Amino acid sequence: MARRKGGRRIKRKTQKVTDTAESTTDIPPRAFVFSKGAVPGKLKALVENLKRVLSPNTATALRAQKRNKLRDFVDVAGMLHVSFFLIVSATDKNSYLRLVRCPRGPTLTFRITSFSLGSDIASAQRKPYSAGHSVWQSAPLLILSNFDKSVQHEALSATMLQNLFPTLNVATARLASFRRVVLVHQLPAAEGGGCELRQYVIKAAPTGVSKGVKRLVRGDKLPSLGRYSDMAEYLTRKGYSSESGAETDEEDKTELPQDYLHGRNTRSQQRVSIKLHEVGPRMSLALLKVEEGLCDGATLYHALVSKTEEEAAAIAERVEARAALKAERKQQQQLNVERKGLVTRKA
């Protein structure tokens, strides 16, 4: 119980100040994915698809309310070790995706030129793949393609995307945890620029054996042998179980260094063919703007506006002056609060 002095309770326990500093622990990067403002139903579905891309290191049940401000998410980000925000918004003409590093920036604003949901991709496939719950319980592998590190905004985009996903430790990684691949390909300027995002599920199927042997290795259920005179006839029958109806090319085959007990129950040292099944979403993004701070601050890059060094320096001065004025007002407010507290205690 709190000790009383002079008939008044002395408060000992106060709420801890939220630490929004970047964590230096081994906790994998976490992200909030939410929409801001009025967005159509298709974009709300895209938000849910993006949560699946970042699973399991995101809050899948997060729901942003109209009254929520960006500061509300920043205040809880440090406590939950959240270091990135993915914010989807829309105007009358375009849709946008902002990739934000919390709490100090930078902010990358992409224009969503086109996108397809996972349900759209499944409806267009002849044999759509239904991803089970376990597929989303491990982080995906990230593959960055054609990013030019000599171009400043492309190098920054690649770095932000790399930090968005956990770092892969080859020495301690388990092969069974590799269930998905996220591919981000930067298009050359001759093809319009921008980048393409795709997500695939990894499947490993035994190769070099008949269809009957594959079913036995899979081990999900016993096959029906009523049509065969003996077991050898079932095992040596012809046929393939791949989607294309034939074996894959040699460059798609490999020998597993570890067990990969997903789907076909493939074991270590077994020769398998690797297949990728696209599960969505599919997005085409164009980098529009790079800001120095958290959705604010000096504009480091703009795809539609180019400034001279003098104009950039003038803008930087205005930003610094505005930040100094904001700090001065905050300090004055703190002094006013302390002064009012003294007056109240004297009374």
BELGIDA-V647669 format. One line per field, one symbol per residue. ss: DSSP state (h for helix, s for strand, l for the rest). psi: psi as a letter, one per 20 degrees, with the letter a starting at -180 (. if undefined). burial: 1 if it has 16 or more other C-alpha atoms within 10 Angstrom, else 0. A space follows every 50 residues. Layout:
# BELGIDA-V647669
ss = ???
psi = ???
burial = ???
This chain:
# BELGIDA-V647669
ss = lllssllssllllllllllllllllllllsssssslllllhhhhhhhhhh hhhllllslllllllllllhhhhhhhhllllsssssssssllllssssss slllllsssssssssslhhhhhhhllllllllhhhhhlllssssslllll lhhhhhhhhhhhhhllllllllllhhhllsssssssllhhhlllssssss ssssssllllhhhhhhhhllllllllllllhhhhhllllllllllllllh hhsssllllslllllsllllsssssssslllsssssssssslllllllss ssllllllhhhhhhhhhhhhhhhhhhhhhhhhhhhhhhhhhhhhhhl
psi = qppqokjqpoohprpqppojqpqjajpqpqqporqpapqrhhhhhhghhh hhgjqjlrnhjpoprhiprhhhhhhigghjkpiqpopprqahhrqqppop ppijarppoqpohqqprhhgghhiqgnqpoprhhhjiqqrppoppkpoii pghhhggggghgihqqppohhiqphiinhqpopoppqrhhjiaaqppqpq pppopqqjrrhghhhghgjhrprpjhiqhrhhhhhjqqqqjrhijrqrrh iiqrppirqmmpfjlqrqjpprppqpopirrpqoqopgqpqhankraqoh pphippqrhghhhgghghghhhhhhghghhhhhghgghghhggghh.
burial = 00000000000000000011000000011111111000000011011111 11111111110000000000001100110011111111110000111111 11111111111100111100110000000000001101111100001000 00110111010001110000000000111111111110000001111111 11111110011101100100000000000000011000011000001100 00110100010101111001111110111111111111111111101111 10000000000000100000000000000000000000000000000
